[in-house]
Amino acid sequence: MKILLAGPRGFCAGVNMAIETLETAIRLYGTPIYVFHEIVHNKHVVDRFVKEGAVFVDSAEEVPEKATLLFSAHGVAPEVRQIATERKLRAIDATCPLVTKVHLEAIKYAKQNYHIFLIGHEGHDEVIGTMGQAPGAFTLVETAEEVDTLPFGPEDKLAYLTQTTLSVDDASRIISRLKARFPQLIGPPKDDICYATQNRQEAVRQLSQEADLVLVLGSQNSSNSQRLAELAKEQGVQAHLIDGADEIDPSWFDDVESIAITAGASAPEQVVQDCVEWLRKRFEKSPSGITIEEKTVRDEDVFFPLPKEIRSAAAAVQLPMG
């Protein structure tokens, strides 16, 4: 049995920043600390912080006045920030800078009276936050087929943005369809789909050519993890999205000689290693044994600093970070 470990995999810079922000806030202010939506879309990460005293909420009104509220990596609408101000909450913004980029683009286009097509998935936290930047200026587009039914014409000022965690291929198809129907359409000067999403998809695309099966570590509500599993299947390879080794089904490995393992941008490395250990115990005594190989298709060195308010507070009490 050959195991191919995809690189890059797991935590991206935005997830690392959000998690370290919450860790530092707990050390600075104690618990409970409230978090607007899940800090990142991963069961293991969320469960860990619940045990440490974090309280995840779906509304700023749930948070007691003058308490601490952290905005997750997916970003929030301005109305959430306004409620936090009215309730005198200590607000900490752990929004990924790449999501903030999309928010600023949305505000710019709306001020210029463009109607904005947001390519994304309905109900996703990031989509809700982005559309909240300019209520009334957005139309959500989830599939290329929807483009044909959009009620706009050649005289309309139109722009597009994308959710940062989409499939690159799916987004490209929708953008091409939009541009074909609306030649006047404009978009951001730089792609909205984040570097980490693209890199992890590239790794899966390459490793799928060498593997009989792909295991994607990530939670079911993780958009970028879902896209990795879908991409592997599109390559004609059996693929499974799982939260951890306890979800592995031994029957998956019938007639399988090579397995590629990756992890979504919000999945911790420990769950990958747990799966490797599960496979090692199962196959190391087989006649052909087991080999494990790291396959890095792109290096990542992106780093996002913690929010200024956290860095300043930590420096004031000489709290070490990292």
Summary of the structure (lengths in Angstrom):
residues: 322
radius of gyration: 21.2
end to end distance: 37.4
largest distance: 68.8
contacts: 1097
relative contact order: 0.18
helix: 43%
strand: 18%
